[in-house]
Amino acid sequence: MPVQVLFFGATAAIAGRRCVEIDLPADAKASDVFEKLLADHPRLAAHKLHLSVNQQYATGDETINDGDELAIFTAVSGG
C-alpha cells in the first residue's frame, strides 16, 4: 500500500524534499515507517525525531491504514 510521508523542519532539509511516497505492506506499523525512513535517509538518525499518524504523535505501535497522514519532524522546543 503506498503512503505519503511529510517531512518538516530539518527533516525536509536532510531528505531534500517535503514529502515522499513509500510502499508498505497492508499490516505495517508506524515503527516500520520510521525504520524505512532511517534506512532511506541515514542522516536522520543524528536527530531526535518524532513521527505522527493523522496529526497525533505515534508510539510505533499504530497500524498504518490506507489514506493515513504520516509526518516526521525534529523535536521542537521554545520559550
HUJOMO-V814386 format. One record per pair of residues at least 24 apart in sequence whose C-alpha atoms are under 10 Angstrom apart, sorted by sequence separation. I is the first residue (numbers start at 1). GAP is how many residues later the second one is. If there is no record, write none. Layout:
# HUJOMO-V814386
[[I	GAP] [I	GAP]]
This chain:
# HUJOMO-V814386
[[1	24] [2	24] [49	24] [50	24] [1	25] [15	25] [16	25] [48	25] [49	25] [50	25] [1	26] [15	26] [34	26] [47	26] [48	26] [49	26] [50	26] [1	27] [14	27] [15	27] [31	27] [33	27] [47	27] [48	27] [49	27] [5	28] [14	28] [15	28] [30	28] [31	28] [32	28] [44	28] [47	28] [48	28] [14	29] [15	29] [29	29] [30	29] [31	29] [32	29] [44	29] [3	30] [11	30] [14	30] [29	30] [30	30] [31	30] [32	30] [44	30] [13	31] [29	31] [30	31] [31	31] [32	31] [33	31] [5	32] [11	32] [12	32] [29	32] [30	32] [31	32] [32	32] [11	33] [28	33] [29	33] [30	33] [31	33] [10	34] [28	34] [29	34] [30	34] [27	35] [28	35] [29	35] [37	35] [11	36] [27	36] [28	36] [29	36] [10	37] [26	37] [27	37] [28	37] [33	37] [34	37] [11	38] [26	38] [27	38] [34	38] [10	39] [25	39] [26	39] [33	39] [24	40] [25	40] [26	40] [30	40] [24	41] [24	42] [7	44] [6	45] [5	46] [6	46] [5	47] [5	48] [19	51] [19	52] [18	53] [19	53] [11	60] [12	60] [3	61] [11	61] [12	61] [3	62] [4	62] [10	62] [11	62] [12	62] [1	63] [2	63] [3	63] [4	63] [5	63] [6	63] [7	63] [8	63] [9	63] [10	63] [11	63] [1	64] [2	64] [3	64] [4	64] [5	64] [6	64] [7	64] [8	64] [9	64] [10	64] [1	65] [2	65] [3	65] [4	65] [5	65] [6	65] [7	65] [8	65] [9	65] [10	65] [1	66] [3	66] [4	66] [5	66] [6	66] [7	66] [8	66] [9	66] [3	67] [4	67] [5	67] [6	67] [7	67] [9	67]]
